[in-house]
Amino acid sequence: MIRIASPMIGEEEKKAVMEVLESGMLVQGPRVKELEEKFAEYIGTKYAVATSSGTSALHLALLALGIGPGDEVITTPFSFIATANSILFCGAKPVFVDIDPKTFNIDPNKIEEKITNKTKAILPVHLYGHPAEMKPILEIAREHGLKVLEDCAQAHGAEYRGKRVGSFGDCAAFSFYATKNMITGGGGRVTTNDEEIAEKIRKLRNHGQSKTYEHETLGFNLRMTDIQAAIGLVQLKKLDKLNAKRAENAEFLTSELKDLVQTPYVSPGVKHVFHQYTIKVNNRDSLLKKLNDSGIGARVYYPKPIHKQPLYQKMGYRDSLPVSEEISKKVISLPVHPALTKEDLRIIVDTIKSGLV
Ligand SMILES: Cc1ncc(COP(=O)(O)O)c(C=O)c1O
């Protein structure tokens, strides 16, 4: 089986975990602090506040931005459901804007028509590791006085016009879930240059605590463990190399497949980190079956846009977002992770070529 994702855990990660277990400091301890500092430095922000997951990073970031009941947040319908649900967690309303047919990210040209007097923020996602068009998004936000939260769950190390994603908005959320470009087994992070936002999140993740057993606000238990952070510290050192291997694998797949299917588009001025390598085909379901039957763990991210999910249908969402609706029927993500061998890549290419005839 050639899997869609394969966590790259080695001896160094195992040793780092054992050191934490032997230290007795298991949660929100020195490793978490060290990873907060090193991750902030890597992304190019002042702060990188650790949380328990990408979902909690999004949720706490929105709360720290002051999003609440009655507010609207503009986002993409073509993402993992956590993106939009984090808006619901705050009692606010996700407002979906259709995507660009080439990058599959939120289409900046369609944002302004969805802005109302309730709109408070824009939440773009750097889907599959390809940065969203941040320049026009930031311009629109500035013009209308909106906050920007980047969803970087799939884009550790991706760059837009020479700067790493996660450093553009008022804040940004990262996930270290087991399939991501950088993993800790679970965990998340909010990057920001704003001390007030960082401080709010530090409190919210830890029962609203300002100092030991002094609770100022209603908070949650959304802390990260030192076991996770110890893995993250090793992974962060490897991240650029792991991303380079993903890019190399993607280049091979594109060189072999570009005349047969729509291969991933890379906008000028961006560094795509290929969290997913996603092709677009007309015979999606038969090709997917052929790949899976041949032992290739190709998958569809995402077969149903968020506004079409039962949860959102029950809430009365009836938007027509034709690009995301069409794309969700035609995309397949192929394995591109750094553990693939040349032989794996050859098998993937040959299977697609035989599946298309
Ligand atoms: C785009 C996107 N946003 C948010 C999340 C949520 O991250 P987590 O699974 O760590 O809660 C994920 C990942 O699963 C994701 O892909």
The ligand as an ORCA input file, in Angstrom:
! r2SCAN-3c Opt
* xyz 0 1
  C      -7.396     23.558      6.617
  C      -7.475     22.968      7.992
  N      -7.902     23.734      9.010
  C      -7.956     23.266     10.277
  C      -7.587     21.980     10.575
  C      -7.749     21.493     11.989
  O      -6.572     21.047     12.564
  P      -6.591     19.905     13.728
  O      -6.918     18.614     13.068
  O      -5.209     19.942     14.292
  O      -7.617     20.322     14.719
  C      -7.123     21.143      9.555
  C      -6.642     19.782      9.804
  O      -6.985     18.805     10.063
  C      -7.079     21.642      8.227
  O      -6.649     20.882      7.215
*
